[in-house]
Amino acid sequence: DAVDDCTTNASCGSVFPFDQPPSSLVISGVFDGNLAGGLPKMIELYAFADVSDLTVYGIGAANNGGGTDDQEFTLSGSISEGEYIRIATEETYFESYFGVRPDFTSSVANINGNDAIELFYNGAVVDTFGEIDVNGAGQPWEYNDGWAKRSIGTLPGDFDIGAWVFSGPDAVDDCTTNASCGSVFPFDQPPSSLVISGVFDGNLAGGLPKMIELYAFADVSDLTVYGIGAANNGGGTDDQEFTLSGSISEGEYIRIATEETYFESYFGVRPDFTSSVANINGNDAIELFYNGAVVDTFGEIDVNGAGQPWEYNDGWAKRSIGTLPGDFDIGAWVFSGPDAVDDCT
């Protein structure tokens, strides 16, 4: 009965969003600090489309698993595609920690690391972080004295933990600024600007060449925050085994091989890096690390890939560019099939 008394869409109290998605904003981050009073605290939003009138959006915090508190704060102004909105409880500690002022201050951001967040559009919930009826303490999405950051490109809706990267509880306990912290909140970028984009297992001498390929969907000025690990034979994570260096521009690739000679003979170019981490067989999974945390995975780290749908023995796998980092999604990949390069030089 939402449009019972309406004669036009424009004048209706419940407007059908005719030329835009029901939400052009998403909840993109939460932060729970450890300065005096547990400050700074922040709810971050990201715009994937222009919004000329932000008053149609609002925020609510579901504290301690107590369920929705409905909309507690209404935004104002406008925002352009690709911009962020940061809502904090106060300015002083926020600016001291992050080096900039928040866009808004409101008690709605007085969150602890066990609180869920709801984003409202025209009074209806369109996005959620956490579980509103669950106290987050001890849950996989807990961010007490820490943070959570969403993969940009994931759409608003019900909470999907796979779309988020977490610092883990107590990650910022000894930190006084974001820049100097061992667990940096990725302020102006998604948690990973790289993805694992390909793997290759050759059949020249010694099973060469072997390759792990990465793709950058945003500029990265300092690649040392990224690393690679190979989970061999279903034996689980080996943690970060190789750290990148240098920088990369949006749209470029990084190729990591075990050696240069067979790689250049086969592909006609040299690899960007050589490392034993690329000594993979077609049954091995790969992990991409950002600031020590896993942000992307190819394959299943606890499963030997031999005979699995993602096996690439004497073959390759290639990711569909545009799919975002996160848990392994076999539907985002194209596979040559095993033994596809057996006779190739």
ABEGO torsion letter per residue (X at the ends): XAAAABABAAABABBBBAABBABABBBABBBBBABBGGOBBBBBBBBABBBABAAABBBBBBBGGAEBAEBABBBBEBBBBGBBBBBBABAAAAAAAAGBBBABBBAAABBBAABBBBBBBGGBBABBBEBAABBABGBAABABGBBBBBBBGBBBEBBBAAABBBAEBGAAAABABAAABABBBBAABBABABBBABBBBBABBGGOBBBBBBBBABBBABAAABBBBBBBGGAEBAEBABBBBEBBBBGBBBBBBABAAAAAAAAGBBBABBBAAABBBAABBBBBBBGGBBABBBEBAABBABGBAABABGBBBBBBBGBBBEBBBAAABBBAEBGAAAABX
